[in-house]
Amino acid sequence: MKNISMIKKALLSRMIFLSDEVLIKKMFKVRMGYSLNLDNPKTFNEKLQWLKLNDRKDYYTNLVDKYEAKKHVAKLIGKEYIIPTLGIYDNFNDIDFTKLPDQFVIKCTHDSGGLAVIKDKKKMDIKKVKKKINKSLKRNFYYNYREWPYKNVKPRIIVEQYMEDCDAGELVDYKIMCFNGKAKMIFTCTERFGDGLKVTFFDLDWNKLPFTRHYPTSNKIIKKPKNLNKMIRFSEELSSGIPFVRMDWYEINGKLYFGEYTFFPGSGYEEFDPQSWDKKIGDWINLSIVEKGAK
């Protein structure tokens, strides 16, 4: 296992020096099983790769910054839709845990996965949390899959209020897929801490759609959120002018809260079943509106 880990690290270190296009093409072939066509992309996954290379507006950086995005969204739709921030820090050692409540969430502003959910501060393994957060602070998430918006995000630590839905018993992620400011589809993420993540797709009227993307669909009844219409309306307002972006939301105890902007779900490397949906959803992305390399 140690040798495999060392080989993996060596390969990753070499990949950093590959150009964005070369790495994306290599990874796409391995992950998707067919060659990436950047000259005439057709599928959803292909078009996400094309957007990584060609749609590079500076303001996207603030939209993926977990702290700056909250400020941006609060200005547009109101701070009542923002999960309260308890602190923002450049260094883990700057956090005064004595001033934090018993429950909170600590995460990095610049990546995905660099977080810890603290349900009981007294039981928190501070050394373990510090190690995880500091490791994330040293990482530039852009280099993993060349998702350009993350390249210039300042690495910081944000501490947020812990949120829990009393009715559902878990936080359901509601994700609105928007195409040039128009919502077309929704999916939910559920059962993360059960028998494995379930991803279930719905149309805008909350009818379950007949396909999967990488993860199995849930067999449970997922209730239509009370704030669905508001989610859709806000998503369209916040995604205006962007060829494709996923707007993430939570509904907690009947109230709506913004989650984050996601430009490249699964980084564009997740298969559809049936595969025809990859092309169908890809048709909704209009690449002709993109001014290549525009800032």
C-alpha positions as CSV (number, residue, x, y, z in Angstrom):
1,M,0.0,0.0,0.0
2,K,2.9,2.4,0.8
3,N,4.4,1.8,-2.6
4,I,1.1,2.4,-4.4
5,S,0.7,5.7,-2.4
6,M,4.2,6.8,-3.4
7,I,3.6,5.9,-7.0
8,K,0.4,7.9,-7.0
9,K,2.1,10.9,-5.5
10,A,4.9,10.7,-8.1
11,L,2.4,10.6,-10.9
12,L,0.4,13.5,-9.5
13,S,3.5,15.6,-9.2
14,R,4.4,15.0,-12.8
15,M,0.8,15.9,-13.9
16,I,1.2,19.4,-12.5
17,F,3.7,20.2,-15.3
18,L,1.3,19.1,-18.1
19,S,-0.6,21.9,-19.9
20,D,-4.3,22.2,-19.1
21,E,-5.4,20.8,-22.4
22,V,-3.0,17.8,-22.4
23,L,-4.0,16.8,-18.8
24,I,-7.7,17.2,-19.5
25,K,-7.5,15.1,-22.6
26,K,-5.6,12.3,-20.9
27,M,-7.8,12.3,-17.8
28,F,-11.0,12.4,-20.0
29,K,-9.9,9.3,-22.0
30,V,-9.1,7.4,-18.8
31,R,-12.2,8.4,-16.9
32,M,-14.8,8.4,-19.7
33,G,-13.4,5.7,-22.0
34,Y,-13.5,7.8,-25.2
35,S,-11.4,10.6,-26.7
36,L,-12.3,14.2,-25.9
37,N,-13.4,16.3,-28.9
38,L,-12.6,19.9,-28.1
39,D,-13.1,21.1,-31.7
40,N,-16.7,20.0,-31.7
41,P,-17.8,19.0,-28.2
42,K,-21.3,17.5,-28.0
43,T,-21.9,15.9,-24.6
44,F,-22.3,17.6,-21.3
45,N,-19.0,16.2,-20.0
46,E,-17.2,17.3,-23.2
47,K,-18.6,20.8,-23.0
48,L,-17.5,21.2,-19.3
49,Q,-13.9,20.4,-20.4
50,W,-14.2,23.0,-23.2
51,L,-15.5,25.6,-20.7
52,K,-12.5,24.9,-18.4
53,L,-10.2,25.9,-21.1
54,N,-12.1,28.8,-22.8
55,D,-14.5,30.4,-20.3
56,R,-12.1,32.2,-17.9
57,K,-13.7,35.3,-16.5
58,D,-12.0,36.9,-13.5
59,Y,-15.2,37.2,-11.5
60,Y,-15.6,33.4,-11.4
61,T,-12.8,33.4,-8.8
62,N,-15.0,35.2,-6.3
63,L,-18.0,33.0,-7.1
64,V,-16.1,29.8,-6.1
65,D,-14.5,31.4,-3.0
66,K,-16.8,30.2,-0.2
67,Y,-16.5,33.5,1.7
68,E,-16.7,36.0,-1.2
69,A,-19.6,34.1,-2.8
70,K,-21.6,34.5,0.4
71,K,-21.1,38.3,0.3
72,H,-22.0,38.4,-3.4
73,V,-25.2,36.4,-3.0
74,A,-26.2,38.4,0.1
75,K,-26.0,41.6,-1.9
76,L,-28.3,40.2,-4.6
77,I,-30.9,38.3,-2.7
78,G,-30.5,39.2,0.9
79,K,-28.4,38.1,3.9
80,E,-31.3,36.1,5.3
81,Y,-30.4,33.4,2.8
82,I,-26.8,33.0,3.9
83,I,-25.6,30.6,6.5
84,P,-24.1,32.8,9.3
85,T,-20.3,33.1,9.3
86,L,-18.7,32.9,12.7
87,G,-15.1,33.8,11.6
88,I,-12.7,34.0,8.7
89,Y,-9.0,33.3,9.2
90,D,-5.7,33.1,7.3
91,N,-4.2,30.6,9.8
92,F,-5.6,27.8,11.8
93,N,-3.8,29.0,14.9
94,D,-5.7,32.3,14.8
95,I,-9.0,30.5,15.6
96,D,-10.1,31.1,19.2
97,F,-12.1,28.0,19.8
98,T,-13.2,29.2,23.3
99,K,-15.3,31.9,21.6
100,L,-17.0,29.4,19.2
101,P,-20.3,27.6,20.1
102,D,-20.4,23.9,20.9
103,Q,-21.3,23.1,17.3
104,F,-19.9,24.6,14.1
105,V,-18.5,23.8,10.7
106,I,-14.9,24.7,9.7
107,K,-13.7,24.6,6.1
108,C,-11.4,26.1,3.6
109,T,-12.6,28.7,1.2
110,H,-10.7,27.6,-1.8
111,D,-11.2,23.9,-2.4
112,S,-13.6,21.0,-2.1
113,G,-13.4,18.5,0.8
114,G,-11.3,20.6,3.2
115,L,-13.8,20.7,6.0
116,A,-14.8,19.3,9.4
117,V,-18.3,19.2,10.9
118,I,-18.0,19.7,14.7
119,K,-21.1,18.5,16.5
120,D,-19.5,18.6,20.0
121,K,-16.6,20.9,20.6
122,K,-15.6,19.0,23.7
123,K,-15.0,15.8,21.7
124,M,-13.2,17.6,18.8
125,D,-9.8,16.1,18.0
126,I,-8.2,19.5,17.3
127,K,-4.9,18.0,16.1
128,K,-6.7,15.9,13.5
129,V,-8.8,18.8,12.4
130,K,-5.7,21.1,12.2
131,K,-3.8,18.6,10.1
132,K,-6.7,18.2,7.6
133,I,-7.3,21.9,7.3
134,N,-3.6,22.8,7.0
135,K,-3.2,20.2,4.3
136,S,-6.0,21.8,2.3
137,L,-4.5,25.3,2.8
138,K,-1.4,24.1,1.0
139,R,-3.3,22.7,-1.9
140,N,-4.3,24.6,-5.0
141,F,-7.5,22.8,-6.0
142,Y,-7.1,24.0,-9.6
143,Y,-4.3,21.6,-10.3
144,N,-6.4,18.5,-9.6
145,Y,-8.7,18.8,-12.6
146,R,-7.8,22.2,-14.0
147,E,-11.0,23.9,-13.0
148,W,-9.8,27.4,-13.7
149,P,-12.0,29.4,-11.3
150,Y,-10.2,27.9,-8.3
151,K,-6.7,28.9,-9.5
152,N,-6.5,32.3,-7.9
153,V,-8.7,31.9,-4.8
154,K,-6.9,33.0,-1.7
155,P,-6.7,30.0,0.7
156,R,-8.5,30.9,4.0
157,I,-10.5,29.2,6.7
158,I,-14.1,30.0,7.3
159,V,-16.1,28.9,10.3
160,E,-19.9,28.7,9.9
161,Q,-22.9,28.1,12.1
162,Y,-23.8,24.4,12.3
163,M,-27.1,23.8,10.6
164,E,-29.4,20.8,11.0
165,D,-32.9,20.1,9.6
166,C,-35.1,18.9,12.5
167,D,-37.6,17.2,10.2
168,A,-35.3,15.5,7.6
169,G,-32.6,14.4,10.1
170,E,-30.0,15.2,7.4
171,L,-29.1,18.1,5.2
172,V,-30.5,17.5,1.7
173,D,-28.5,19.2,-1.0
174,Y,-30.7,20.8,-3.7
175,K,-28.7,21.5,-6.9
176,I,-30.2,23.6,-9.7
177,M,-28.5,23.2,-13.1
178,C,-28.6,26.5,-14.9
179,F,-27.8,27.2,-18.5
180,N,-27.1,30.9,-19.4
181,G,-29.4,32.0,-16.5
182,K,-32.1,29.4,-17.2
183,A,-32.8,26.6,-14.8
184,K,-33.4,23.3,-16.6
185,M,-33.0,20.5,-14.1
186,I,-32.6,19.7,-10.4
187,F,-30.9,17.0,-8.4
188,T,-30.6,16.1,-4.8
189,C,-27.8,14.5,-2.8
190,T,-29.1,12.4,0.1
191,E,-28.1,9.5,2.3
192,R,-24.4,10.5,2.5
193,F,-24.0,8.9,5.9
194,G,-26.2,5.9,5.3
195,D,-25.4,3.2,2.8
196,G,-23.8,5.6,0.4
197,L,-24.5,8.8,-1.5
198,K,-27.6,8.9,-3.7
199,V,-28.1,11.4,-6.5
200,T,-31.6,11.8,-7.8
201,F,-32.6,14.0,-10.8
202,F,-35.9,15.9,-11.2
203,D,-37.4,18.2,-13.7
204,L,-38.6,21.6,-12.5
205,D,-42.0,20.3,-11.6
206,W,-40.4,17.7,-9.3
207,N,-41.0,14.7,-11.5
208,K,-38.2,12.1,-11.1
209,L,-36.1,11.7,-14.3
210,P,-35.1,8.3,-15.8
211,F,-31.4,8.4,-15.6
212,T,-28.4,8.3,-13.2
213,R,-25.0,10.1,-13.2
214,H,-22.3,8.1,-11.6
215,Y,-24.1,7.6,-8.3
216,P,-27.3,5.5,-7.8
217,T,-30.7,7.2,-7.5
218,S,-32.5,7.1,-4.2
219,N,-35.3,4.6,-3.7
220,K,-36.8,6.8,-1.0
221,I,-39.5,9.4,-1.5
222,I,-37.8,12.8,-1.6
223,K,-40.3,15.5,-0.8
224,K,-40.6,18.5,-3.0
225,P,-38.9,21.4,-1.1
226,K,-41.3,24.1,0.1
227,N,-39.0,26.8,-1.3
228,L,-38.6,25.2,-4.8
229,N,-40.0,28.1,-6.7
230,K,-37.8,30.5,-4.8
231,M,-34.7,28.3,-5.4
232,I,-35.3,28.3,-9.1
233,R,-35.9,32.1,-9.3
234,F,-32.8,32.9,-7.3
235,S,-30.7,30.4,-9.2
236,E,-31.6,32.0,-12.5
237,E,-30.9,35.5,-11.1
238,L,-27.5,34.5,-9.7
239,S,-26.4,32.5,-12.8
240,S,-27.3,35.1,-15.4
241,G,-24.7,35.3,-18.2
242,I,-22.9,32.1,-17.2
243,P,-23.0,29.3,-19.9
244,F,-23.4,26.7,-17.3
245,V,-23.3,26.6,-13.5
246,R,-24.9,24.6,-10.8
247,M,-26.5,26.5,-7.9
248,D,-26.5,24.7,-4.6
249,W,-29.1,25.2,-1.9
250,Y,-30.3,23.9,1.5
251,E,-33.7,24.0,3.0
252,I,-33.4,23.9,6.7
253,N,-36.4,23.9,9.0
254,G,-38.5,25.5,6.2
255,K,-35.9,28.2,5.4
256,L,-33.8,28.5,2.3
257,Y,-30.0,28.9,2.4
258,F,-27.5,29.4,-0.3
259,G,-24.8,26.7,-0.6
260,E,-22.3,27.5,-3.4
261,Y,-21.6,27.9,-7.1
262,T,-20.3,24.8,-8.8
263,F,-19.0,25.3,-12.4
264,F,-17.9,21.7,-13.1
265,P,-20.0,19.0,-11.4
266,G,-17.9,15.9,-11.0
267,S,-15.3,17.9,-12.9
268,G,-16.9,16.7,-16.1
269,Y,-15.9,13.1,-15.6
270,E,-19.1,11.3,-14.5
271,E,-20.9,8.9,-16.7
272,F,-24.6,8.9,-17.5
273,D,-26.9,5.9,-17.7
274,P,-28.5,5.9,-20.2
275,Q,-25.6,7.6,-22.0
276,S,-28.0,9.5,-24.3
277,W,-28.6,12.0,-21.4
278,D,-25.0,13.1,-21.6
279,K,-25.8,14.4,-25.1
280,K,-29.3,15.7,-24.2
281,I,-28.0,17.8,-21.4
282,G,-25.0,18.9,-23.4
283,D,-27.3,20.4,-26.0
284,W,-28.4,22.9,-23.3
285,I,-25.0,24.4,-23.1
286,N,-24.6,27.1,-25.8
287,L,-20.8,27.6,-26.4
288,S,-21.3,30.2,-29.0
289,I,-22.1,32.8,-26.3
290,V,-18.6,32.4,-24.8
291,E,-15.9,34.9,-25.7
292,K,-12.8,32.7,-25.5
293,G,-10.3,33.8,-22.8
294,A,-12.4,36.8,-21.9
295,K,-11.7,38.3,-18.5
